[in-house]
Each structure stands twice: as C-alpha cells, then as structure tokens.
Amino acid sequence: MGLTRLAIQRPLTVLMVILGVALMGAISYTHLRVDRLPPIDIPFLGVNITYPQASATDVEQLVSQPIENALSGLPGIETITSNSSEGRASVTLQFASGTNIDAAALEVGRRLSAVRRSLPADASEPSFFRADPNAFPILNVALSGAPTDQLFDIANNDLQPQLQSVPGVASVNISGGLQREIQVTVDYARLASYGLTIQQLANALTAANVTAPVGAVEQGPKTLNLRAMGSFGALIDLDQLVVSQTPAGPVLLRDVATIAEGYKRQTQIQRMDGNDAVGLTVVKQSDANELQVANDVKAKIEQLRSLLPDGTTLQITNDNSIFTRASLDAIQRDLFLAVILVGAVMLLFLHQWRNTAIVLFAIPTVLI
C-alpha cells in the first residue's frame, strides 16, 4: 500500500524514477553483446605439436607419450586422449565440469615448457588451444582476378593485416593461392664427392641466414646499436654461400645444389565462379559483438576495394551474421506483436481506451 500511496501522492516523483530507470535500460540495451550462441565454457584443452618427416610410431613414442605423462597429473583432469600421425601429434584434455579453464591453461603452459627439453630438437614448440564455440568464422571473402601467386601476396601483405586490425577480429586465415619460396635442390652425389653431409649443409644455411645484434658504438652523447645483417636478400647470396672449407678451396652452395625460386606445395584450392581465387576467413573474438564486428569488417572491405590492382575483385561469399541479425529481428518483431495483441485483448474485454493505453506503455517500459 505504501508504494500505491506514494504513486498517488507523488505522481511526478514516481514518473521521474520510472523515466530514469527506462533511460538506463535503453542505454544498456545499446551496449548488449549480440551473438548466435550464449557464452559456453567447454572444459576441453588441446595440444598440438609437429615433428616433420617422423613416422606415426616415432611421433607416439617421442612426442605424444612424454606430453601425456607431463599432463596426466593436472588437477581436475578426467581423460587424456592423443592422436599420433605422420609428422604431427594432437593431445586432447577433458576436465571435470566446473574446472577453471583459465587456471588449467596456465598450468598446461607451464608443464609444456618443462617437458620441451625432453622432446626431439626437430619438433616444434607445443601449442595449446581452448575449445571456444563463440570464436567462429563470421565472414568468408574471395579475392580473384589475377594469378594465384599475386593474389596470395595481396592477401598476405595487404588484406590480412588490415582486416586483423578491425576491433573484435581474432584472426584472418588465408586459404588457396601459391606462396613463393626459395627451393634448394641438393645433388647428393656431388655432396658426397666433397665429403659433406646434408646436416652440414643445413647448418651452413642456418648459420648464414641470421640477423643478430653485435654490439654498440659510442658517438658523443649517443649510443648506436649495431646489427649483423646476415639474412639472404637475393638468389646470388645463396649461390655464394660457403658450405665448407677444403684444402682445394671453399665449397659453395651452388657446387652441391641447384637454387631456384618456386612455390610451396599447394594443399588448398579456392575457386570463385570457376576461376582461381584466394579465400580469407574472418574469425571474431569470443566476447565481441558479432553484428558490430561484421559491419566494421564490411566497411573495411569497401575501403580495401579501392586499393586493389585493376582487374582484381574482393567479394564476400558467406556472411554468417545474417542469421544472427534475422534472429534478432524476429525477436523484436514478436515482442512488438505481443504488445499489440495484449492491447487488442484488453480493449476487446474492457472497452476502455485508457486502460489499454496504460498496458501498452507498461509492457515495453518494464522490458526496457
């Protein structure tokens, strides 16, 4: 009764309170995160490591088992499963429901750092990831209209960095195209004739292709840092690389191998309307507003179109945000219809416009 008495005696005060609450609700509504799925915390972690040119048995014995042994004592862990294939190991960790995945990820990273010393030297650094259903691709973009090597360079050097700079974008993955590389084809017969091994050749390439700080020089009040620029800049640098010193003279890389510019082995092919293309997949951050990120990425794509070479086209081939937008529009439309139907029923039974108007204003006010 106290609230009713206050509303009757102080209608202006109650009205201002209601308007204040409605205003705060309206402002909060504009900051709500829109996504297709609710936030889900899945108690899974995955660990990946590559061991190039190793058989599945070697990967299991030298990589998978040491990682399993190192992670088996984690608190809250239920099961550990591993998949060992040629050149690759994948370990999946399932934790009990309610486990703090952030704390578990930190512990996994610490144990992986400790076990790295016992893994083969040729194995890559272990990387782990969390299963996050909210971090999914929202846009697929196709770049076409030029040779695939040029398309890959444009996508890798221009488009990918620009799209990754958009707020809310987690990553931009490139698929298809040809990636340039320098290919060193070893002549094993000539290598053996000089008494050299493939490991010596690899060590020479690694040692020569290094840029590192070598010291500093004092010039008055300034200190200038010096760096040894050892990275290869052209094919001629590789031709002149000294692999080994012999009594007859230095053995150059061109004496035991053929150096040429080529392309990496293509494992993915993208086509757009029957023509070769390069695809870019935009993945949003798990806590980002899907609709806002999609709009910002589309605006960035429009800017990038004007910077592309003549003849190339940049086209959105798949937009997953349209389903989220359609779901949001359907909810808003259903709420509007519900308010209208309630008002119609009130008017039909009460035959009073005033009571109907009160209900029509009360329902959206309460929702906001």
Disulfide bonds with the S-S distance in Angstrom:
none
